[in-house]
Amino acid sequence: MAPPWFEVPPPGYGGIERICHEIVEGLVARGHEVTLVAVGSSVTAARLVAPLPKPPSGLGRPEGPGEEARWAALVHRALEKLAVDVVHDHSLAGPLAGMGRSVPTVVTCHGAFHAWVEDYYAALGMPLIAISEAQRRAAPGLPWVATIHNAIAVAAWPFRAAKDGYALFLGRMSPEKGAHLAPEVARAAGVPLVVAAKCNEPDELRYFEEKVAPRFGPETTWAGVAAGARRAELIARARCLLVPVQWEEPFGLALVEALACGTPVVGLARGAVPEIVRHGRTGWVAQDVEELAAFVARAGEIDPHACRADAVARFDIPAFVARHEDAYRRVLDGAAS
């Protein structure tokens, strides 16, 4: 069960949908019969059930909760017609469709834990998969069945040992991602900056125009949304991925993409950043913005080959899919770790 906001796989932004794609395609490749419930333009080797013909437009808008509720209702109808052994839900409201049903359901939690979120998952009472230990520590009393880091197909990302001189900010144009800090950090480090970010929702546009763009200088390049081969090239050529994150982000898929390309990650010690980055080996973990700038200047000390090797060892698809198989067995056996 994917969220309704983007296709699977997404054409650009949409980390959760990309994760759904990797799990589904990996399970199909290992011989499982898989049904993907997602919006209608999704492409998959599994059987596709599409309750909506296209993604709704309410993400980040006032109508968002209503769209989530509608998705839960549509998922409920879809579940009535499916004969499956286990349901794996990646959406927020979708698990409501599984309450009271006999089919075992496991839910991957992709967001941070505020008080109401913890109460919601506690009320669901379903086994949960965490995407990092940092996320799991925020709500240790919930019925966790596994911690499984997000993953990518490492071989699909281009490795490049020779880097250009710029630092790269990549992500969503929002205060919690720290985009407003990136120009000042790069300027203090004495390196050019490329900013590539999703920026089409009203809040994203307002934040960009008011807080981010005014800090741009001649050394800053605005690249817009980066997807596909262009995204991979921007990452692979960068001296480092700059992650001035301002919240306890439970994971960061872009960090793993950078490691796969041999690009070190320089980020603040928030959320899962210290869990993903091996300090001094695959990047640097800073305690404050001043230290962040100093580490951006030292990004060239990190061996790109070590970054790629770490991505293969810790964040590649085969082990990722196998960990999910094990989690499904735990759920089917009624066991939790």
C-alpha positions as CSV (number, residue, x, y, z in Angstrom):
1,M,0.0,0.0,0.0
2,A,1.6,3.2,-1.2
3,P,0.6,6.8,-0.3
4,P,-1.6,8.5,-2.9
5,W,0.6,11.6,-3.5
6,F,3.0,10.4,-6.3
7,E,3.2,7.6,-8.8
8,V,5.3,4.5,-8.1
9,P,8.1,5.0,-9.0
10,P,7.8,8.7,-8.8
11,P,9.0,10.8,-11.7
12,G,10.8,13.2,-9.4
13,Y,10.3,14.0,-5.7
14,G,8.7,11.1,-3.7
15,G,11.0,9.2,-1.5
16,I,8.4,6.9,0.1
17,E,7.1,6.0,-3.3
18,R,10.6,5.1,-4.5
19,I,11.0,2.8,-1.4
20,C,7.7,1.1,-2.3
21,H,8.9,0.5,-5.8
22,E,12.1,-1.1,-4.6
23,I,10.4,-3.4,-2.1
24,V,7.7,-4.4,-4.6
25,E,10.1,-5.1,-7.5
26,G,12.5,-6.9,-5.2
27,L,9.8,-9.1,-3.8
28,V,8.6,-9.9,-7.3
29,A,12.1,-10.8,-8.4
30,R,12.4,-13.2,-5.5
31,G,9.3,-15.1,-6.6
32,H,6.6,-13.6,-4.5
33,E,3.1,-12.8,-5.7
34,V,2.7,-9.1,-5.0
35,T,-0.2,-6.6,-5.4
36,L,0.7,-2.9,-5.3
37,V,-2.1,-0.5,-4.3
38,A,-1.1,2.9,-5.7
39,V,-2.3,5.7,-8.0
40,G,-3.2,4.7,-11.5
41,S,-0.2,5.9,-13.4
42,S,2.2,3.7,-11.5
43,V,4.3,1.2,-13.3
44,T,5.2,-2.2,-11.6
45,A,6.0,-5.8,-12.3
46,A,3.5,-6.6,-9.6
47,R,-0.3,-6.6,-10.0
48,L,-1.5,-3.0,-9.8
49,V,-4.7,-2.0,-8.1
50,A,-5.3,1.7,-8.7
51,P,-8.1,3.3,-6.5
52,L,-7.3,6.7,-8.0
53,P,-6.5,7.5,-11.7
54,K,-3.9,10.1,-10.7
55,P,-2.3,11.7,-7.6
56,P,-4.4,14.3,-5.7
57,S,-3.1,17.8,-5.4
58,G,-3.6,18.2,-1.7
59,L,-0.2,17.4,-0.3
60,G,0.9,20.3,2.0
61,R,-2.5,22.0,1.5
62,P,-5.6,22.4,3.7
63,E,-7.4,19.7,1.7
64,G,-4.5,17.2,2.5
65,P,-6.2,15.5,5.5
66,G,-9.4,15.0,3.5
67,E,-7.4,13.4,0.7
68,E,-5.7,11.1,3.2
69,A,-9.2,10.1,4.6
70,R,-10.5,9.5,1.0
71,W,-7.4,7.3,0.3
72,A,-8.1,5.2,3.5
73,A,-11.7,4.7,2.3
74,L,-10.6,3.6,-1.2
75,V,-7.9,1.3,0.3
76,H,-10.6,-0.2,2.4
77,R,-12.6,-1.1,-0.7
78,A,-9.5,-2.5,-2.4
79,L,-8.7,-4.7,0.6
80,E,-12.1,-6.3,0.4
81,K,-11.3,-7.7,-3.0
82,L,-7.8,-8.9,-2.3
83,A,-6.7,-12.4,-1.0
84,V,-3.3,-11.8,0.5
85,D,-1.2,-13.2,3.3
86,V,0.2,-9.9,4.6
87,V,-0.4,-6.2,4.0
88,H,2.5,-3.8,4.1
89,D,1.2,-0.2,4.4
90,H,3.4,2.9,3.7
91,S,0.6,5.5,3.9
92,L,-0.5,7.5,7.0
93,A,-4.3,6.9,7.0
94,G,-4.3,3.7,5.0
95,P,-3.8,1.5,8.0
96,L,-7.2,2.5,9.2
97,A,-8.6,0.3,6.4
98,G,-7.0,-2.7,8.0
99,M,-8.3,-2.3,11.5
100,G,-10.6,-5.2,12.6
101,R,-9.5,-7.4,9.6
102,S,-8.0,-10.8,10.0
103,V,-5.2,-10.2,7.4
104,P,-1.9,-9.3,9.3
105,T,-0.8,-5.8,8.5
106,V,2.6,-4.2,9.1
107,V,3.1,-0.4,8.8
108,T,6.3,1.4,7.9
109,C,6.5,4.7,9.7
110,H,8.2,7.2,7.4
111,G,7.7,10.4,9.4
112,A,8.9,11.9,12.7
113,F,7.0,11.2,15.9
114,H,5.0,14.1,17.3
115,A,2.7,13.3,20.2
116,W,-0.4,12.8,18.1
117,V,1.5,10.5,15.7
118,E,2.7,8.3,18.6
119,D,-0.9,8.1,20.0
120,Y,-2.2,7.3,16.5
121,Y,0.1,4.3,16.0
122,A,-0.5,3.1,19.5
123,A,-4.2,3.2,18.9
124,L,-3.8,1.2,15.6
125,G,-2.0,-1.5,17.5
126,M,-0.3,-2.9,14.4
127,P,3.3,-4.1,14.1
128,L,5.5,-1.3,12.9
129,I,8.8,-1.0,10.9
130,A,11.1,1.9,11.8
131,I,13.4,3.4,9.1
132,S,16.1,4.3,11.6
133,E,17.0,3.7,15.2
134,A,16.7,7.5,15.7
135,Q,13.1,7.3,14.7
136,R,12.5,4.2,16.9
137,R,14.1,5.9,20.0
138,A,11.5,8.7,19.7
139,A,8.7,6.3,20.6
140,P,10.2,3.2,22.2
141,G,6.9,1.9,23.6
142,L,5.3,1.2,20.2
143,P,5.0,-2.4,18.8
144,W,8.1,-2.3,16.6
145,V,8.8,-5.5,14.7
146,A,12.0,-4.3,12.9
147,T,14.3,-1.4,12.0
148,I,15.1,-1.4,8.3
149,H,17.1,1.4,6.8
150,N,15.8,2.7,3.4
151,A,17.8,1.5,0.4
152,I,18.5,2.1,-3.2
153,A,19.7,0.1,-6.2
154,V,23.3,1.2,-5.7
155,A,24.5,-0.1,-9.1
156,A,22.0,2.2,-10.8
157,W,23.8,5.3,-9.4
158,P,26.9,6.5,-11.3
159,F,30.1,6.4,-9.3
160,R,32.5,9.3,-9.9
161,A,35.8,9.7,-8.1
162,A,36.7,13.1,-9.6
163,K,34.5,15.8,-8.2
164,D,33.7,19.3,-9.2
165,G,34.0,22.1,-6.7
166,Y,30.4,22.8,-5.7
167,A,28.4,21.7,-2.6
168,L,24.9,20.4,-3.4
169,F,21.7,21.1,-1.5
170,L,19.1,18.6,-2.6
171,G,15.6,18.0,-1.3
172,R,12.4,19.9,-0.6
173,M,12.2,23.7,-0.2
174,S,11.2,23.8,3.4
175,P,12.5,25.3,6.7
176,E,13.1,21.9,8.3
177,K,15.4,20.9,5.4
178,G,17.5,24.0,6.2
179,A,17.7,25.4,2.7
180,H,18.0,28.9,4.0
181,L,21.3,27.9,5.7
182,A,22.9,26.3,2.7
183,P,24.1,29.5,0.9
184,E,25.7,30.9,4.1
185,V,27.4,27.6,4.9
186,A,28.8,27.3,1.4
187,R,29.9,30.9,1.4
188,A,31.7,30.4,4.7
189,A,33.4,27.3,3.4
190,G,34.5,29.2,0.3
191,V,32.8,26.9,-2.2
192,P,30.1,27.3,-4.9
193,L,26.6,26.0,-4.1
194,V,24.0,24.3,-6.3
195,V,20.5,24.2,-4.9
196,A,18.2,21.6,-6.4
197,A,14.8,21.3,-4.7
198,K,11.1,20.6,-5.1
199,C,9.5,24.0,-5.0
200,N,5.9,24.1,-6.3
201,E,3.6,24.1,-3.3
202,P,2.4,27.5,-2.0
203,D,4.4,27.2,1.3
204,E,7.5,26.0,-0.6
205,L,7.3,29.0,-3.0
206,R,6.7,31.5,-0.2
207,Y,9.7,30.1,1.9
208,F,11.9,30.2,-1.2
209,E,11.1,33.7,-2.1
210,E,11.2,35.1,1.4
211,K,13.9,33.2,3.2
212,V,16.2,31.4,0.6
213,A,16.5,33.3,-2.6
214,P,17.5,36.6,-0.9
215,R,20.6,34.8,0.5
216,F,21.8,33.7,-2.9
217,G,25.0,35.2,-4.2
218,P,26.9,34.9,-7.5
219,E,28.4,31.7,-6.2
220,T,24.9,30.1,-5.9
221,T,23.1,28.3,-8.7
222,W,19.4,27.5,-8.6
223,A,18.8,24.2,-10.4
224,G,15.1,23.6,-9.7
225,V,13.8,20.1,-9.3
226,A,16.4,17.5,-10.2
227,A,15.1,14.0,-11.3
228,G,16.4,11.0,-13.2
229,A,19.8,11.3,-14.9
230,R,20.1,14.9,-14.1
231,R,19.7,14.3,-10.4
232,A,22.3,11.5,-10.5
233,E,24.8,13.7,-12.4
234,L,24.4,16.6,-10.0
235,I,25.0,14.3,-7.0
236,A,28.0,12.4,-8.6
237,R,29.8,15.6,-9.6
238,A,29.4,17.4,-6.2
239,R,32.2,17.7,-3.8
240,C,29.7,16.9,-1.1
241,L,26.0,16.7,-0.3
242,L,25.2,19.5,2.2
243,V,22.5,18.6,4.8
244,P,21.8,21.5,7.1
245,V,18.7,19.6,8.4
246,Q,16.7,21.5,11.1
247,W,14.5,18.7,12.5
248,E,14.8,15.1,13.7
249,E,14.5,13.6,10.2
250,P,14.0,9.9,10.5
251,F,16.0,9.1,7.3
252,G,17.3,10.9,4.2
253,L,17.3,8.9,1.0
254,A,19.4,11.6,-0.7
255,L,22.2,10.8,1.7
256,V,22.3,7.2,0.5
257,E,22.2,8.3,-3.1
258,A,25.2,10.5,-2.5
259,L,27.2,7.7,-0.9
260,A,26.4,5.5,-3.9
261,C,27.8,8.1,-6.2
262,G,31.0,8.3,-4.1
263,T,29.9,11.8,-2.8
264,P,30.6,12.5,0.9
265,V,27.8,13.8,3.0
266,V,28.3,16.8,5.3
267,G,25.3,17.2,7.6
268,L,24.2,18.4,11.0
269,A,23.8,15.9,13.8
270,R,20.0,15.7,13.7
271,G,17.7,12.7,13.3
272,A,19.3,9.8,11.4
273,V,22.2,11.7,9.9
274,P,24.8,10.3,12.5
275,E,23.3,6.8,11.8
276,I,23.8,7.1,8.0
277,V,27.1,9.0,7.8
278,R,30.3,7.4,9.1
279,H,32.1,10.5,10.6
280,G,35.5,11.0,9.0
281,R,35.0,8.1,6.6
282,T,32.0,8.7,4.4
283,G,31.4,12.3,5.4
284,W,31.2,14.6,8.4
285,V,28.6,15.1,11.1
286,A,28.6,18.6,12.5
287,Q,27.3,19.9,15.8
288,D,26.5,23.4,14.6
289,V,26.4,25.6,11.5
290,E,30.0,26.9,12.0
291,E,31.4,23.4,12.2
292,L,29.3,22.5,9.2
293,A,31.0,25.1,7.0
294,A,34.4,23.9,8.2
295,F,33.6,20.3,7.2
296,V,32.3,21.4,3.8
297,A,35.7,22.8,3.2
298,R,37.3,19.5,4.2
299,A,35.0,17.3,2.0
300,G,37.9,16.5,-0.3
301,E,39.6,14.5,2.5
302,I,36.9,11.8,2.2
303,D,37.6,8.9,-0.2
304,P,34.8,8.5,-2.8
305,H,35.5,4.7,-3.0
306,A,34.8,4.4,0.7
307,C,31.5,6.1,0.3
308,R,30.5,3.7,-2.5
309,A,31.6,0.7,-0.6
310,D,29.6,1.7,2.4
311,A,26.5,2.2,0.3
312,V,26.9,-1.3,-1.1
313,A,27.4,-2.9,2.3
314,R,24.6,-1.1,4.2
315,F,22.0,0.4,1.8
316,D,21.7,-1.9,-1.2
317,I,18.5,-3.6,-2.3
318,P,19.1,-7.3,-1.9
319,A,19.6,-7.1,1.9
320,F,16.8,-4.5,2.1
321,V,14.3,-6.9,0.6
322,A,15.5,-9.8,2.6
323,R,15.0,-7.8,5.8
324,H,11.4,-7.1,4.8
325,E,10.8,-10.8,4.2
326,D,12.0,-11.5,7.7
327,A,9.7,-8.8,9.1
328,Y,6.7,-10.3,7.3
329,R,7.6,-13.7,8.8
330,R,7.7,-12.1,12.2
331,V,4.3,-10.5,11.7
332,L,2.8,-13.8,10.4
333,D,4.3,-15.6,13.4
334,G,2.9,-13.0,15.8
335,A,6.4,-12.2,17.0
336,A,7.9,-8.7,17.6
337,S,11.4,-7.7,18.5
